[in-house]
Amino acid sequence: ISIKILKEFVDHNILQYHIKTDQFLYFYIFFICNNCNILITTGGLGPTFDDITNQAISNAFNIPIEEKEEIKIDIIKKINKRKVSKKSISKQSSVPLNSKILKNEIGTAPGVILTPKHEFTIITLPGVPSEMKEMWHKSVIPWLKNNIFENKIIISKI
């Protein structure tokens, strides 16, 4: 995604970290929200115990998590007859309150766009490359062009 941002937009900083603990992710989100305008995360949206992105965002901004019925229905349709626990479905269906849902056409974990504070937006994408790329092109780039970079002069500091 860093390369895609570089090609699509300019005047940005790229930080890449691999984070798997909720406390560290919480502090990382808090740091970024006070130093940047946008945070794009990949991974951590699935059904396993170490998929902590939505919960960390919720904790960082004291935003409740809500289970979205439309996400749950979409997941159930996709998994069809595979045996998946209700807890797994519930976890992937739960997102921070007031999030814009980014539909995952390929997999089960949706992404979200959330503006938890003035002039700061978080975009979450699944970690599976094919799912992430699909959502990036179909949802994120159009959203960024229409919401973040609309009618703005962009200065490159390359």
C-alpha positions as CSV (number, residue, x, y, z in Angstrom):
1,I,0.0,0.0,0.0
2,S,2.9,2.4,0.7
3,I,3.9,2.2,-3.0
4,K,0.3,2.8,-4.1
5,I,0.0,5.8,-1.9
6,L,3.3,7.1,-3.3
7,K,1.9,6.7,-6.9
8,E,-1.5,8.2,-6.1
9,F,-0.7,10.9,-3.6
10,V,2.3,12.9,-2.4
11,D,3.4,14.8,0.6
12,H,3.1,12.0,3.2
13,N,5.1,10.0,5.6
14,I,5.1,6.2,5.5
15,L,5.6,4.3,8.6
16,Q,5.5,0.5,8.5
17,Y,5.2,-1.6,11.6
18,H,4.1,-5.2,12.4
19,I,2.1,-5.0,15.6
20,K,0.5,-7.9,17.3
21,T,-0.1,-6.6,20.9
22,D,-3.2,-4.6,21.7
23,Q,-1.4,-2.3,24.1
24,F,1.3,-1.4,21.7
25,L,-1.2,-0.9,18.9
26,Y,-3.3,1.4,21.2
27,F,-0.3,3.6,21.8
28,Y,0.7,3.6,18.2
29,I,-2.8,4.7,17.1
30,F,-2.7,7.4,19.7
31,F,0.7,8.7,18.5
32,I,-0.3,8.6,14.9
33,C,-3.6,10.5,15.5
34,N,-1.7,13.4,17.0
35,N,1.0,13.5,14.3
36,C,-0.8,12.6,11.0
37,N,-4.1,13.1,9.2
38,I,-4.7,9.5,8.1
39,L,-3.7,6.0,9.3
40,I,-4.2,3.0,7.0
41,T,-3.9,-0.4,8.6
42,T,-3.8,-3.8,7.0
43,G,-4.6,-7.0,8.8
44,G,-6.0,-7.8,12.2
45,L,-9.6,-7.9,11.1
46,G,-10.2,-11.6,11.1
47,P,-11.8,-14.0,13.6
48,T,-8.8,-15.2,15.6
49,F,-7.6,-14.0,19.0
50,D,-4.7,-12.0,17.6
51,D,-7.0,-10.0,15.2
52,I,-7.1,-6.9,17.4
53,T,-7.3,-3.9,15.1
54,N,-11.0,-2.9,15.6
55,Q,-10.8,-3.4,19.3
56,A,-7.6,-1.3,19.6
57,I,-9.2,1.5,17.6
58,S,-12.2,1.3,19.8
59,N,-10.0,1.5,23.0
60,A,-7.8,4.3,21.7
61,F,-10.8,6.6,21.1
62,N,-13.2,5.2,23.6
63,I,-15.7,4.3,20.9
64,P,-18.1,1.4,21.4
65,I,-17.9,-1.6,19.1
66,E,-21.2,-2.5,17.4
67,E,-22.1,-5.8,15.7
68,K,-23.5,-5.0,12.2
69,E,-26.2,-7.3,11.0
70,E,-25.5,-6.7,7.3
71,I,-21.9,-7.8,7.8
72,K,-23.0,-10.9,9.7
73,I,-25.4,-11.8,6.9
74,D,-22.7,-11.3,4.3
75,I,-20.2,-13.6,6.2
76,I,-22.8,-16.3,6.7
77,K,-23.6,-16.3,2.9
78,K,-19.9,-16.6,2.1
79,I,-19.0,-19.4,4.5
80,N,-22.0,-21.3,3.3
81,K,-21.8,-24.7,4.9
82,R,-18.3,-24.5,6.4
83,K,-18.3,-24.9,10.2
84,V,-17.5,-21.6,11.7
85,S,-18.2,-20.6,15.3
86,K,-20.8,-17.9,16.1
87,K,-18.0,-16.1,18.0
88,S,-15.9,-15.9,14.9
89,I,-18.7,-14.5,12.9
90,S,-19.6,-12.0,15.6
91,K,-16.0,-10.8,15.9
92,Q,-15.7,-10.1,12.2
93,S,-19.2,-8.4,12.3
94,S,-18.2,-6.0,15.0
95,V,-16.7,-2.6,14.1
96,P,-16.3,0.8,15.9
97,L,-19.5,2.7,16.1
98,N,-20.1,5.2,13.2
99,S,-17.7,3.4,10.9
100,K,-18.2,3.4,7.1
101,I,-18.1,-0.2,6.1
102,L,-15.8,-1.3,3.2
103,K,-17.4,-4.4,1.8
104,N,-15.0,-7.3,1.2
105,E,-16.0,-8.9,-2.1
106,I,-13.5,-11.7,-1.8
107,G,-13.2,-12.7,1.8
108,T,-15.1,-12.2,5.0
109,A,-13.4,-9.5,7.0
110,P,-14.7,-6.0,6.0
111,G,-12.6,-2.9,6.3
112,V,-13.8,0.4,7.8
113,I,-13.2,4.1,7.4
114,L,-13.6,6.0,10.6
115,T,-13.0,9.6,11.6
116,P,-12.7,9.4,15.3
117,K,-11.5,13.0,15.7
118,H,-11.3,16.2,13.6
119,E,-8.9,15.9,10.7
120,F,-7.9,12.3,11.5
121,T,-9.2,9.3,9.6
122,I,-8.4,5.6,10.0
123,I,-8.8,3.2,7.2
124,T,-8.6,-0.5,8.0
125,L,-8.1,-3.2,5.3
126,P,-7.8,-7.0,5.6
127,G,-4.3,-8.5,5.5
128,V,-5.0,-11.0,2.8
129,P,-3.3,-9.4,-0.3
130,S,-6.0,-10.2,-2.8
131,E,-8.7,-8.8,-0.5
132,M,-6.7,-5.7,0.4
133,K,-5.9,-4.9,-3.2
134,E,-9.5,-5.2,-4.3
135,M,-10.7,-3.0,-1.5
136,W,-7.9,-0.5,-2.1
137,H,-8.9,0.0,-5.7
138,K,-12.7,-0.2,-5.4
139,S,-13.2,1.7,-2.2
140,V,-10.2,3.4,-0.7
141,I,-8.8,5.3,-3.6
142,P,-12.2,6.8,-4.6
143,W,-12.9,7.7,-1.0
144,L,-9.5,9.4,-0.6
145,K,-9.9,11.3,-3.8
146,N,-13.4,12.5,-2.8
147,N,-12.8,13.2,0.9
148,I,-9.2,13.8,1.7
149,F,-7.7,15.2,-1.5
150,E,-10.7,16.9,-3.1
151,N,-9.9,20.5,-4.2
152,K,-6.5,20.5,-2.5
153,I,-3.2,21.5,-3.8
154,I,-0.7,18.8,-3.1
155,I,2.9,19.7,-2.6
156,S,5.6,17.1,-3.1
157,K,8.7,17.1,-0.9
158,I,10.6,14.3,-2.7
